């Protein structure tokens, strides 16, 4: 984590399983439906595309003021 950044966390890719939908993947990674949809524009949320690679956002905005308070 960069101590001068307002962004904490990371972004990772995941592989779609045989019966996965976008909401399934969002639940698995504990991210919101809108977050995963925004990270994967143009992807049909209900399409079961086994083997496809999708972005899974695992980062959040946290103002520097708050991160300094926690240090």
N, C-alpha and C positions, 0 to 999 in steps of 0.2 A: 504494500500500500504506500502510495506517495503521500508524505505528510503535508504537502502543499496543495493537494487536490481535494475538491469538494465531492468527488466520486469515490465511494467505497464498494468493494466487491469486485466482481469480474463477470465476463460474458463467456459462455461456453457453448459448444455445439453438442448436439445429441442426435442419435440415430433413431428414426421412427421404427417402432416395432410393428408386427403384423396387424394388430387390431387397434393401434393407437390413433387417437384424434388429438387435435391441438389442446382441447380442454384436459384430456388425460395427461398429456405431457406437462401442462401448466400445474396440475395438482401434484404430480410426481416431484417437481422441482420447487414447489411452494411459491409459485409466482402467479400473478393475476392473469386472467384471460386477455384483457386489453394489452398487458405488457408483452405477452408472448405473440399476440397477433401483430402488434406494432413492430416487433423484432423480426417478423417473418412476413413482410408485405407480399401480397399476391398468393399466399398459400391458402387453399381451401381448408377451413378448420375441421371439416368433417371427412375430408379425403383420407383414406387409409393408404398412404404411400410408403409401404414397408421399405426400409433401407435408405430413405431420404434423410438428408442431414439438415437439421434446423438449429437456429440460434436460440439459446435459452438465457435470457437476461438474469444475471445474478448480482446486479449492482444497484446502488441507490445513491441519490443525491443527499448529501449531509453537509450543510453549511459549515465552513471552517470554524466559525464561532463555536458551534456545538462540538466539533471534533477536538478543539483545543480544551474545552471544558472537561472532556473525558480523559484527556492525556494525563 
